[in-house]
Amino acid sequence: MSVHAPTDRLDAVRSAGVLAVLRAPDAERAVQAAAALVRGGVTGIEVTYSTPDAAAVIAELRRRHGDAALVGAGTVTTPAQAEESAAAGAQFLVAPGTLPDLARAMLGTGLTTMTGAMTPTEVMGAMALGVDVVKVFPASLGGPGFLKALREPFADAVLMPTGGVTAENLAEFLAAGAIAVGAGGDLLVRDALAAQNWDAIEARARDYASALEAARRA
């Protein structure tokens, strides 16, 4: 029983290092926020389905950024969303939890599939289904120490903590065994997103990119 994905797909996630969990009030702000993130050095973009017209946003980001960004769909909760986002050009799919039928539909698209888990039982369930990456969510409940503890019985699991990740603790999560991290409100600076303060988002993205670079050098 193991989490698996073709090496190149996992390499793409590892190379991005940070997946920005993008929840925007409208499609235009989602596109602009993504551009600010990429300018700041955060190239992994997870467009959540809580964003209006999420599939259209994914298609536009793929058109604008091409290979300069890794773009996927998040908060995927139905097989239809998995299929829609795959058709829009998503490169990965993320679900907040692990439901067998949904996970199988996501895997059926051929895209890198990440599903959420928190307890050891949930991690085992995700691994048994063969998802590529287990999204440890919400990681804020246990922090890097909990992720490290999960690595003991699940040495083969590919883990990505999301929720509670900051530029300041990013290195600790990577040291604990994360392939990458998911970051939302702390990275997107929600007040800045609402106010369309793209400079603030770009600056925070630079903080994350610098933290990622420093962690890799350590």
C-alpha positions in Angstrom: 0.0 0.0 0.0 1.6 3.2 -1.1 1.0 6.6 -2.5 2.4 6.7 -6.0 2.8 9.0 -9.0 5.1 9.1 -12.0 8.4 10.6 -10.9 8.0 13.6 -13.2 4.6 14.5 -11.8 5.9 14.4 -8.2 9.0 16.4 -9.4 6.7 19.1 -10.6 5.0 19.4 -7.2 8.4 19.2 -5.4 9.8 21.9 -7.7 7.0 24.3 -7.1 7.4 23.7 -3.3 4.5 26.0 -2.4 1.0 25.6 -3.7 -1.0 28.8 -3.2 -4.6 28.0 -2.2 -6.4 30.7 -4.2 -9.9 31.6 -3.0 -11.1 34.7 -4.7 -14.4 36.6 -4.7 -14.5 36.7 -8.5 -12.6 35.4 -11.5 -10.8 38.6 -12.4 -9.3 39.0 -9.0 -8.3 35.3 -9.1 -6.4 35.9 -12.3 -4.7 39.0 -11.0 -3.8 37.4 -7.7 -2.2 34.5 -9.5 -0.1 36.9 -11.6 1.1 38.6 -8.4 2.0 35.2 -6.9 4.0 34.2 -10.0 5.8 37.5 -10.1 6.7 36.9 -6.5 8.1 33.5 -7.1 5.3 31.2 -6.0 4.5 29.2 -9.1 2.1 26.6 -7.7 -1.5 27.8 -8.0 -4.5 25.8 -6.7 -7.7 27.5 -7.9 -10.4 26.5 -5.5 -13.9 25.7 -6.5 -15.1 28.3 -4.0 -13.8 30.8 -6.6 -16.6 31.7 -9.1 -15.9 30.3 -12.6 -13.0 28.3 -11.3 -12.6 26.2 -14.5 -12.4 29.4 -16.6 -9.8 30.8 -14.2 -7.7 27.6 -14.6 -7.9 27.9 -18.4 -6.9 31.5 -18.4 -4.0 30.9 -16.1 -2.7 28.1 -18.3 -3.0 30.3 -21.3 -1.2 33.2 -19.6 1.5 31.4 -17.7 2.1 28.2 -19.6 5.0 26.2 -18.2 5.9 29.0 -15.9 3.3 27.9 -13.4 1.8 24.7 -12.1 -1.9 25.2 -12.1 -4.6 23.0 -10.6 -8.0 22.8 -9.0 -8.7 22.7 -5.3 -11.7 22.1 -3.1 -12.8 19.5 -5.6 -15.8 17.8 -4.1 -17.6 16.1 -7.1 -16.5 13.9 -10.0 -18.0 16.5 -12.4 -15.7 19.2 -11.0 -12.7 16.8 -11.5 -13.7 16.3 -15.1 -14.4 20.0 -15.7 -11.1 21.2 -14.3 -9.2 18.5 -16.3 -10.9 19.7 -19.5 -9.9 23.3 -18.6 -6.2 22.3 -18.4 -5.6 21.7 -14.7 -2.4 19.9 -14.0 -3.4 18.6 -10.6 -6.5 18.1 -8.5 -7.0 18.6 -4.7 -9.9 17.4 -2.6 -10.2 18.5 1.1 -11.0 15.0 2.2 -10.8 11.4 0.9 -14.0 9.9 -0.5 -13.5 6.7 -2.5 -15.7 7.5 -5.4 -14.4 11.0 -5.7 -10.7 9.9 -5.4 -11.3 7.3 -8.2 -12.8 9.9 -10.4 -9.9 12.3 -9.8 -7.4 9.5 -10.5 -9.4 8.6 -13.6 -8.5 12.0 -15.2 -4.8 11.0 -15.2 -3.9 14.1 -13.3 -1.8 14.3 -10.1 -4.4 13.6 -7.4 -4.2 14.9 -3.9 -6.8 14.1 -1.2 -7.1 15.3 2.3 -6.5 13.3 5.5 -5.7 14.0 9.1 -5.8 10.8 11.2 -3.7 7.7 10.6 -6.8 5.8 9.5 -7.6 8.5 6.9 -4.0 8.5 5.6 -4.2 4.7 5.2 -7.5 5.1 3.3 -6.0 7.6 0.9 -2.9 5.4 0.4 -5.1 2.4 -0.3 -6.9 4.3 -3.0 -3.6 5.1 -4.6 -3.7 8.9 -4.6 -0.5 10.6 -5.6 -0.2 13.0 -2.6 -1.9 12.9 0.8 -2.9 16.5 1.8 -2.5 16.6 5.6 -5.3 19.0 6.5 -5.6 21.0 8.7 -1.9 20.9 9.4 -2.3 23.7 12.0 -3.7 21.2 14.5 -0.4 19.3 14.9 2.2 21.4 13.1 5.5 20.0 11.8 5.7 17.7 14.7 2.5 15.9 13.7 3.7 15.5 10.1 7.0 14.1 11.3 5.1 11.6 13.5 3.0 10.5 10.5 6.2 9.8 8.6 7.2 7.1 11.1 4.5 4.5 10.2 3.9 5.9 6.7 7.4 6.2 5.3 6.2 5.7 1.8 3.5 8.4 1.9 3.9 11.6 -0.1 2.6 14.3 2.3 1.7 17.9 1.7 0.6 19.9 4.8 -2.0 22.6 4.2 -3.6 24.9 6.7 -1.5 26.8 9.2 1.5 27.0 6.9 3.5 30.3 6.9 6.7 31.5 5.4 8.1 31.3 8.9 7.3 27.6 9.5 7.7 26.4 5.9 11.2 25.1 6.5 10.0 23.1 9.5 7.3 21.3 7.5 9.8 20.5 4.7 12.3 19.2 7.2 9.5 17.0 8.7 9.1 15.3 5.4 6.7 17.3 3.3 7.0 17.1 -0.5 5.6 20.7 -0.7 3.2 22.9 1.3 -0.2 24.4 0.6 -0.7 28.0 1.8 -3.8 30.0 1.8 -4.7 33.1 3.9 -1.3 33.9 5.1 0.1 33.9 1.6 -2.8 35.5 -0.2 -3.2 38.2 2.4 -7.0 38.1 2.3 -7.5 41.8 3.0 -5.1 42.6 0.1 -7.0 40.2 -2.2 -10.3 41.9 -1.4 -8.7 45.4 -1.9 -6.9 44.3 -5.0 -3.5 45.2 -3.5 -1.5 43.0 -5.8 1.8 44.5 -4.6 1.1 43.2 -1.1 0.5 39.7 -2.4 3.6 39.8 -4.6 5.6 40.8 -1.6 4.3 38.0 0.6 5.0 35.6 -2.3 8.6 36.8 -2.2 8.7 35.9 1.5 7.6 32.4 0.7 10.0 32.0 -2.2 12.9 33.2 -0.1 11.9 30.8 2.7 11.7 28.0 0.2 15.1 28.8 -1.2 16.7 29.0 2.2 15.1 25.7 3.3 16.5 24.0 0.2 20.0 25.3 0.9 19.9 24.2 4.5 
